[in-house]
Amino acid sequence: MLPPLTDFVALLGISLVLCAGVVHLLAPGMPRRWPGQRNWARWIAVIGLVLLWCPIGPLRLPVVAYVRGISSDLSITLVLLACVGLGQRLFDWPAIVKNERLALSGVVVAAAVFLYPMALGLGDWDSYRLGWGEPAMLAALGVVSFWFLRRGWLVLPAAVALALLAWVAGVFESTNLWDYLLDPWLSVAAIFQCGVAAWQKLALRLKRPAPEPGRPVQG
């Protein structure tokens, strides 16, 4: 017997994210030209999904339900990124280009900085209430999505579109749009990625040799 729709969608999202994480951790450890690498990764994903949905404990709940008690529900954005990562490793989908990935992480970090401190009581204004359908938030999402589309980047507009559809359909227990777009796990991952990118850029500048006296600096 399947759980209610809201629970099923939440558990499925968590399952996909966990499987994507496991495949990401194990697949890089194998030689890229090994002929059976993709098939092996597919078996990892399938076995992982099956194990996560195995009922255990006195309540006979699936394993992923206990994980949900720790992780809470995950955002549509994180689930979409997990599906893209699985597609890259299992079906040879094109990878997200570096600039798009960094821009997406930057938007997530900016949104997290805007949302969480105020939602937790820093200041007199609660940014979380924008997720109840405020036109200002919908307009901001449209502007950001259009900016990405102008550059040929599709992941964030797709995430926004899917989150809006899921929000209108009410597939999560939450009725706030923020919970469909953002979650703490995605925010932490984006902060980490931005930090790594900033460190790499700083290290590259430090390694760059100083120009010789009298020689102009090249671009």
N, C-alpha and C positions, 0 to 999 in steps of 0.2 A: 504494500500500500504506500503510495507516494505521499509525502508531506504536503501541506498547503502550498500554494504557488509562491508566496513570499518566502517561505522557508526553503523551498526547492531551489529558487533562483539564488538565494544567498549561499546555500550549501554548494551548488554547482559552481558559482564564482570562486569560492574558496578552494574547491577541488582543482579547478583549472590553474589558479595561481600557484598552488603547492606543486602541482605536476610540472608547471613551467619552471619553477625554481629548481626542482630536482634535476630535470633534464639539462638546465643551464649549468648546474654544478658538475654534472657527470660528463656531458658531451664534450666540453673542451679538453678533458683529460684523455680523449681518444685521438689517434691520428686522423687528421681530416680526410686523408685519402683512403682510409680503410673502407673497403666496399660495403661492409655490413654496418657501418656506423649509423646510418639513418634508420635502418630496420631495428637496430638495437635500441635506439632512442625511442622509437615508436612503441616497442615492447615495454620500456620503462614507463611511458605515459599511460599505456593501457593498464598495466599491472598496478600502477599508482592509483589510478581512478577506481579500480575494482577494490583495492584494499581500503581506500578512504570511505567507500560506501558499504563496507562490511559492518553489520550490526554487532555491537559488543556491549558488555555490562548488563546489569539487571534490567535496565530500561530498554535494552535492545536498540539503542540508537546507533546510527552510523558513526564511524570514527570522526568524520569531518564535522559532525555536530558538536563533539567535544572541543575540536579546534575552534569552532565558531564561538564557543564560550570564552575563549581567550582573545581571539582576533576581532570579534564582532563582525558585522557585515562589511564587505569590501566594496569600494566604489566601482562604477562601470568603467571608469578610466583605467584603473589598475587591472581589471579583468580583461579589458581590450588589449592592453599592453602585454599581458600574459599570453593571450591568444596569438598575438602577432609574433611573440618570441617562440611559441610552440610551432607556429607555421614556418618560421625560418629554419628551425632545426629538423622538423619532420617532413616538410613538403617543399623546402627550398624556396620559400617566399623571399622577396627582396628585403634586405635589411633597412632599417630606418637610418637615414643619413645622419652623420654626426651633428651637423648644424641643427637639423630638425629635432634631434633628441635633446640637445642642450637647450634649445628654445622652449621645448615642451617642459623640461625640468625647471627652467626659469619661471615659466608661468605657474607651475604647480607650487614652487617655493613662494612666489609673490602672493598667491591665493592663500596659502597656509599662514603666512605672516599676517595677512589681512584678516583671516577668519579666526584662528584659534586664540590668540591673546585676547581679542575683544570678546569672543564668546565665553572665555573663562573669567571675564570680569575686569579686564584691564580697560578702564574708561567707562563712560556712562552710556555708550552706544553699543548695541549688540548687532554685530555684522551677520550673525546667523539668521536673523529675521529676514534678510534679503532673499533667502531660499524659499520663502513662502510664496514666491511668484511676483516679486517686485519687478516692475518694468526696467528699472535701472540695471539690475543684474542681468536680465535677459538681453538688454542692449549691449552690455559689456561683453557678454559671451558672443554675441553676433559680431562685434568689432574685432575681437581677438581671433575668432574663426576666419573672418574675412582676411585678416592680415596673414594668417597662415596659408590660406588658399591662394593668395596672390603670389606666394613664393613656391607654390606647388607642393606644400606639405599638407598631408591629408589626415594624419593620425589624430591630431587634436580636434579638427572639425568633426571627424567621425565620432570621437569620444563625446563631444558636446551633443551631437545629434542623437546618439544612442541614449545618452543620459536623459535628455529631454523626453524622448519617447518612453523610456522606462518610467520616468517621473510621472508623465501624464497617465500611463497605464497603471501606475501604482504597484509595481512588481516588488518593491521593498516595503518593509514594515514602516520605514520612515516616510513622511510626506514632505520632507524638506529637500530641495534640489541640491543643496550642498552635499548631502550624504550620497548622492548619485555621482557627483563630480569628484569628490575628494575624500580621502581617509588618511589617518595618521601614518599607516604603513607606506602609502604612496608618497606622502610628504617627506618622511625620513629618507626614503630612497632617492627622491629628487634632491634633497639637501646634500646627501652624500655624493651624488653624481656631480652636482655643481661644485662642491668642494674639491673633488678629484680633478675636475677640469681646470679650476682656478690654480690648483697646485701645479699641474702639468704645465700650464702656461707660464707660471712664475719660474719654474725650474728651467724651462726652455730659454727664457730671457736671461737668467743667470748664467747659463752655459754659453750664450752667444758671446763670441770674443769681442773685446773692445776695439773700436776702429783705430787704425794707426794715425799718428799725428799728421795733419795735413791732408789726409785722405777723406773725401766726403763720405758720409754714412749712406749706404745703399738701403733703399726702401725696405 
